[in-house]
Amino acid sequence: MSTIELRSSLHQLIDRIDDDTVLQAHLTLLAREANQPSGDFWDDLSISQQASVDRGMTDLIAGRRKPATDVLKRLAE
């Protein structure tokens, strides 16, 4: 779907919403996104964080998994 088609679909959906609370929630979400810098968050990660993500992706691709409890223990340290 092209950008123009996506925007058109969003406009059509928004026009069908009658709940002001739902509209406000979407406005907040979209405004937050529109105000974000367009850079890649990867550049904001430290070298060690990038290396950790790379290791995790390598393990995931290779089919190696760790129990969530192990990951949570490591994060708690």
Buried (B, 14 or more C-beta within 10 A) or exposed (E): EEEEEEEEEEEEEEEEEEEEEEEEEBEEEEEEEEEEEEEEEEEEEEEEEEEEEEEEEEEEEEEEEEEEEEEEEEEEE
